[in-house]
Amino acid sequence: MNGNEDTNVVETDTESRPVSDWAELTYECLINILSRLTLEHRWRGPMLVCKGWLIACKDPSLNTLFDLDTRFDSVIGSPRWWTPDFERKIDSMLRSVITFSDGSLTEIRTQHCSDHSITFAAERCPNLQVLSIKSCRNVTDASMAQIAYKCAKLKELDISFCFEISHESLVMMGIVPDDYLNSCPQDGDWEAGAIGKYMPNLVHLELRFSKMSAKGLVSVCEGCLNLEYLDLSGCSNLTSRDIVNATSGLKNLKEIKKPNFYIPRSVFHTERYGHWRLYDERFQTDIFRI
């Protein structure tokens, strides 16, 4: 076989092979592929390929979740995150996804956004169930009020380290903020009462380092009968007997974390305690409680 014949064979083999053209993918196939990518990956790659891929990335089925928490948690915090420019970028990105979702967005997990995007979410996301906006210094009670009134399906809220949101949002929201009592402790029994009264559908509740007493815990357990998980770590005002008595009616309770170390009452700026109460709290016994 001479050189020309070899060349012809190569050309024939090349022509016989199917040529891959990503532009010819069906819309359904493209959506299936894009659904396997994270939000960040879609924004950094496929959205920039061509107009057809950009349109596909805007499909509501791909925009039911907005999750940047994994990104924030995976890298060391940067001072740039606290700048107005960075906050505007997060707001812009969140507003875009809200628009793409066409009302189907159910989860928002991010940090460093503001009232600007959260108010927009309240207006456009009636199916929102999860709102986690830790470390958002420009999110206030104003946007939380809109969320409370317009997002009736909300089940989970995390506003840790959002210091412009007051404890009064507990009543407005009708749900418990994860770790909120740890970040901004207020009156333990008052907040426990609000939880018990306005949050009957809770299944997961964390009240770490709450100042509530047995009275507050009873309010929670009587109002939230569907609880499956209860975290009372660091609740130094509760004894083992308080917890057993209060939770006895929770038939669905699967896991409970009890206070496992002593924290002086003085840490919570409450009244001075006598010798017997000190002994009772330090060793978590009920010997001296009537």
Residue pairs with C-beta under 8 A, 6 or more apart in sequence:
1 9
22 49
23 50
23 52
25 33
27 56
30 52
30 53
30 56
31 56
31 59
31 61
31 62
34 42
34 46
34 53
34 56
34 57
34 59
34 62
35 61
35 62
37 45
37 46
38 67
38 70
39 65
39 66
39 67
39 68
39 97
40 68
40 71
42 57
42 62
43 57
43 93
46 53
46 56
46 57
47 53
47 54
47 57
48 54
56 62
57 100
58 100
59 100
60 100
60 101
60 102
60 103
60 104
61 104
62 100
63 97
63 100
63 101
63 104
63 105
64 101
64 104
64 105
64 106
64 107
65 105
65 106
65 107
65 109
66 94
66 97
66 98
66 105
66 107
66 108
66 109
66 110
67 107
67 109
67 110
68 90
68 93
68 109
68 110
68 111
69 109
69 110
69 111
69 132
69 134
72 81
72 110
72 111
72 112
80 86
81 111
81 112
82 112
82 137
86 112
87 112
87 113
87 114
87 138
90 110
90 111
90 112
90 113
90 117
91 113
91 114
91 116
91 117
92 117
94 108
94 110
94 113
94 117
94 120
94 121
95 116
95 117
95 120
97 105
98 105
98 117
98 120
98 121
98 124
98 125
99 124
101 124
101 125
103 124
103 125
103 126
103 127
104 127
105 121
105 124
105 125
105 127
105 128
106 125
106 127
106 128
106 129
106 130
107 128
107 129
107 130
107 132
108 121
108 125
108 128
108 130
108 131
108 132
108 133
109 130
109 132
110 132
110 133
111 133
111 134
111 135
111 136
112 135
112 136
113 133
113 136
113 138
113 139
114 136
114 138
114 139
115 138
115 139
115 140
115 142
115 143
118 131
118 133
118 136
118 139
118 143
118 144
118 146
118 147
119 142
119 143
119 146
121 128
121 131
121 147
121 151
122 143
122 146
122 147
122 149
122 150
122 151
123 146
123 150
125 151
126 150
126 151
126 152
126 153
127 153
128 147
128 151
128 153
128 154
129 153
129 154
129 155
129 156
130 154
130 155
130 156
130 157
131 147
131 151
131 154
131 156
131 157
131 158
132 156
132 157
132 158
132 178
133 139
133 158
133 159
133 162
134 158
134 159
134 160
134 161
134 162
135 160
135 161
135 162
136 159
136 162
137 162
137 163
137 164
138 164
139 159
139 162
139 164
139 165
140 164
140 165
141 164
141 165
141 166
141 168
141 169
141 172
144 159
144 165
144 169
144 172
144 173
145 169
145 172
147 154
147 173
148 169
148 172
148 173
148 174
154 173
154 174
154 175
155 175
155 201
155 202
156 175
156 178
156 204
157 173
157 175
157 176
157 177
157 178
157 180
158 177
158 178
158 179
158 180
159 165
159 169
159 177
159 180
160 177
160 178
160 179
160 180
160 182
160 183
161 183
163 184
165 184
167 180
167 184
167 186
167 187
167 191
169 177
170 176
170 177
170 180
170 191
170 194
170 195
170 198
171 194
171 198
173 198
174 198
174 199
175 198
175 199
175 202
176 195
176 199
176 202
176 205
176 206
176 207
178 206
179 206
179 208
181 188
181 191
181 207
181 208
181 209
181 210
182 206
182 208
182 209
182 234
185 209
185 210
185 211
185 268
187 211
188 210
188 211
188 212
188 213
188 216
188 237
189 211
189 212
189 213
189 215
189 216
189 219
190 216
191 210
191 212
191 216
192 207
192 210
192 212
192 215
192 216
192 217
192 219
192 220
193 216
193 219
195 202
195 205
195 219
195 220
195 223
195 224
196 219
196 220
196 221
196 222
196 223
196 224
197 219
197 223
199 223
199 224
200 223
200 224
200 225
200 226
201 224
201 226
202 224
202 226
202 227
203 226
203 227
203 228
203 229
203 252
204 227
204 228
204 229
205 220
205 224
205 227
205 229
205 230
205 231
206 231
207 220
207 230
207 231
207 232
207 235
208 231
208 232
208 233
208 234
208 235
209 233
209 234
209 235
209 263
210 216
210 232
210 234
210 235
211 235
211 237
211 268
211 270
212 220
212 235
212 237
212 238
213 237
213 238
213 242
214 237
214 238
214 239
214 242
214 245
214 246
217 232
217 235
217 238
217 242
217 243
217 246
217 247
218 245
218 246
220 227
220 246
221 227
221 246
221 247
221 249
221 250
222 249
225 249
225 250
225 251
225 252
226 252
227 250
227 252
227 253
228 252
228 253
228 254
228 255
229 253
229 254
229 255
229 256
230 247
230 250
230 253
230 255
230 256
230 257
231 256
231 257
232 238
232 243
232 256
232 257
232 258
232 259
233 257
233 258
233 259
233 260
234 259
234 261
234 263
235 259
236 259
236 262
236 263
236 264
236 265
236 267
236 268
236 281
237 265
237 268
237 281
238 258
238 259
239 280
239 281
239 284
239 285
239 286
239 289
240 258
240 284
240 285
240 286
241 286
241 289
243 256
243 258
247 253
247 256
259 284
262 281
262 282
262 283
262 284
265 271
265 273
265 281
266 272
273 281
276 288
277 288
279 285
279 288
280 286
280 287
280 288
280 289
